[in-house]
Amino acid sequence: MTNDIFGALHRRDLLSLLGGVAALSALPRQSRAQAAGSVAALKLGFIGSGREGGALGTLFAKKGHPVMFSSRHPENLKELIASAGPSATAGTVEEAVAFGDVIVLVVPYTAVEQIGKEHGKALAGKRLLLDVSNPIARRDGEDFVKQVNEMGGAGLATAKFIPGAKVVRGFNAIGSGKLEPGAAKADGKLGVPIAGDDKGAVELAEALIRQIGFEPVLVGGLAMGKYLVPGTPLGGEHSPEELKQIAATLKA
Ligand SMILES: NC(=O)c1ccc[n+]([C@@H]2O[C@H](COP(=O)([O-])OP(=O)(O)OC[C@H]3O[C@@H](n4cnc5c(N)ncnc54)[C@H](OP(=O)(O)O)[C@@H]3O)[C@@H](O)[C@H]2O)c1
């Protein structure tokens, strides 16, 4: 897995970057630096714009990514988009799905199957579906969590509910309070464990995570996604090194 952000980009991105560089040369020096820092400025569509989705999307919007937050009641997102800045807009779930090059799924896990039924075809065409959602017994019910576990746990279950989607799990146990601009461990970067099977999607997730100031740690394929929930050893605040050590003790 490359550490080089350009290594994470596909030819399409590089071409768009080159086009962007030509356009950048026409901009004043300061604007040029800001735009170049946005990498390819991929469009991000958020399904779920509550505590976690709102905080995560704001971080990306502040980095210059066009972000569309969504809700079944988008009129309720005015405050969020005002605070996220000029790169943020609001829409319906359908509009956010159509908008995003990358989709970030941040909903109660009980909604994932329905979202797959309604938007699965479009979601399967996206380069990355970043799955931040968790099955939580106290919220979703013991029976539901048991069903997800029988499907292989969160991760494999998401891939079954949304067939063909390039699912990468990430940020699942990083509380919304930690998603403040510049939030990091006092002694270094906060690690974000991720799990995914699609190499291109994993690399894209890694590049995006680094861009907002965290360090991604690939702990394995989607089967390891079951550990990316609060309350497992990988949950909470860890340095990248600690995450690697913990992940080495876990089995898919
Ligand atoms: N909060 C955290 O610190 C945190 C940290 C890591 C992971 N997570 C995980 O992230 C997910 C969201 O948590 P949250 O705390 O952000 O919850 P939240 O504040 O209650 O927000 C839930 C969001 O999901 C949307 N939603 C619910 N059902 C939906 C459906 N059927 N179709 C489309 N959108 C739907 C809601 O949109 P509407 O406006 O349409 O209701 C709302 O925007 C959960 O799975 C949670 O475990 C949370």
The ligand as an SDF file (V2000), in Angstrom:
LIG
                    3D

 48 52  0  0  0  0  0  0  0  0999 V2000
  -21.6800    9.5740   16.8520 N   0  0  0  0  0  0  0  0  0  0  0  0
  -20.4560    9.0820   16.8270 C   0  0  0  0  0  0  0  0  0  0  0  0
  -19.5610    9.5880   17.5480 O   0  0  0  0  0  0  0  0  0  0  0  0
  -20.1270    7.9170   15.9200 C   0  0  0  0  0  0  0  0  0  0  0  0
  -18.7750    7.5290   15.7820 C   0  0  0  0  0  0  0  0  0  0  0  0
  -18.4400    6.5010   14.8850 C   0  0  0  0  0  0  0  0  0  0  0  0
  -19.4550    5.8490   14.1670 C   0  0  0  0  0  0  0  0  0  0  0  0
  -20.7620    6.2260   14.3480 N   0  0  0  0  0  0  0  0  0  0  0  0
  -21.7860    5.5010   13.5870 C   0  0  0  0  0  0  0  0  0  0  0  0
  -22.2940    6.3960   12.6030 O   0  0  0  0  0  0  0  0  0  0  0  0
  -23.6770    6.1310   12.3730 C   0  0  0  0  0  0  0  0  0  0  0  0
  -24.4630    7.4230   12.5940 C   0  0  0  0  0  0  0  0  0  0  0  0
  -24.3020    7.8240   13.9460 O   0  0  0  0  0  0  0  0  0  0  0  0
  -24.6700    9.3200   14.4150 P   0  0  0  0  0  0  0  0  0  0  0  0
  -24.2740    9.3970   15.8330 O   0  0  0  0  0  0  0  0  0  0  0  0
  -24.1300   10.2960   13.4410 O   0  0  0  0  0  0  0  0  0  0  0  0
  -26.2630    9.2620   14.3070 O   0  0  0  0  0  0  0  0  0  0  0  0
  -27.2960   10.4550   14.1730 P   0  0  0  0  0  0  0  0  0  0  0  0
  -26.7250   11.7110   14.7230 O   0  0  0  0  0  0  0  0  0  0  0  0
  -28.5750    9.9390   14.7470 O   0  0  0  0  0  0  0  0  0  0  0  0
  -27.4650   10.6360   12.5770 O   0  0  0  0  0  0  0  0  0  0  0  0
  -28.0320    9.5990   11.8040 C   0  0  0  0  0  0  0  0  0  0  0  0
  -28.1170   10.0530   10.3750 C   0  0  0  0  0  0  0  0  0  0  0  0
  -28.5600    8.9340    9.6040 O   0  0  0  0  0  0  0  0  0  0  0  0
  -29.5940    9.3680    8.7340 C   0  0  0  0  0  0  0  0  0  0  0  0
  -30.5160    8.2650    8.4660 N   0  0  0  0  0  0  0  0  0  0  0  0
  -31.1390    7.4680    9.3830 C   0  0  0  0  0  0  0  0  0  0  0  0
  -31.9060    6.5650    8.7410 N   0  0  0  0  0  0  0  0  0  0  0  0
  -31.7530    6.7880    7.4200 C   0  0  0  0  0  0  0  0  0  0  0  0
  -32.2930    6.1890    6.2450 C   0  0  0  0  0  0  0  0  0  0  0  0
  -33.1490    5.1550    6.3160 N   0  0  0  0  0  0  0  0  0  0  0  0
  -31.9250    6.6730    5.0370 N   0  0  0  0  0  0  0  0  0  0  0  0
  -31.0790    7.7290    4.9500 C   0  0  0  0  0  0  0  0  0  0  0  0
  -30.5350    8.3470    6.0280 N   0  0  0  0  0  0  0  0  0  0  0  0
  -30.8770    7.8730    7.2390 C   0  0  0  0  0  0  0  0  0  0  0  0
  -30.2730   10.5030    9.4590 C   0  0  0  0  0  0  0  0  0  0  0  0
  -30.8800   11.3220    8.4870 O   0  0  0  0  0  0  0  0  0  0  0  0
  -32.3280   11.9820    8.6090 P   0  0  0  0  0  0  0  0  0  0  0  0
  -32.0530   13.4390    8.7430 O   0  0  0  0  0  0  0  0  0  0  0  0
  -32.9720   11.6350    7.3120 O   0  0  0  0  0  0  0  0  0  0  0  0
  -33.0090   11.3990    9.8190 O   0  0  0  0  0  0  0  0  0  0  0  0
  -29.0980   11.1860   10.1370 C   0  0  0  0  0  0  0  0  0  0  0  0
  -28.4970   12.1140    9.2600 O   0  0  0  0  0  0  0  0  0  0  0  0
  -24.0720    5.0200   13.3470 C   0  0  0  0  0  0  0  0  0  0  0  0
  -24.0560    3.7720   12.7000 O   0  0  0  0  0  0  0  0  0  0  0  0
  -22.9970    5.0960   14.4240 C   0  0  0  0  0  0  0  0  0  0  0  0
  -22.7880    3.8640   15.0710 O   0  0  0  0  0  0  0  0  0  0  0  0
  -21.1040    7.2470   15.1840 C   0  0  0  0  0  0  0  0  0  0  0  0
  1  2  1  0
  2  3  2  0
  2  4  1  0
  4  5  1  0
  4 48  2  0
  5  6  2  0
  6  7  1  0
  7  8  2  0
  8  9  1  0
  8 48  1  0
  9 10  1  0
  9 46  1  0
 10 11  1  0
 11 12  1  0
 11 44  1  0
 12 13  1  0
 13 14  1  0
 14 15  2  0
 14 16  1  0
 14 17  1  0
 17 18  1  0
 18 19  2  0
 18 20  1  0
 18 21  1  0
 21 22  1  0
 22 23  1  0
 23 24  1  0
 23 42  1  0
 24 25  1  0
 25 26  1  0
 25 36  1  0
 26 27  1  0
 26 35  1  0
 27 28  2  0
 28 29  1  0
 29 30  1  0
 29 35  2  0
 30 31  1  0
 30 32  2  0
 32 33  1  0
 33 34  2  0
 34 35  1  0
 36 37  1  0
 36 42  1  0
 37 38  1  0
 38 39  2  0
 38 40  1  0
 38 41  1  0
 42 43  1  0
 44 45  1  0
 44 46  1  0
 46 47  1  0
M  CHG  2   8   1  16  -1
M  END
$$$$
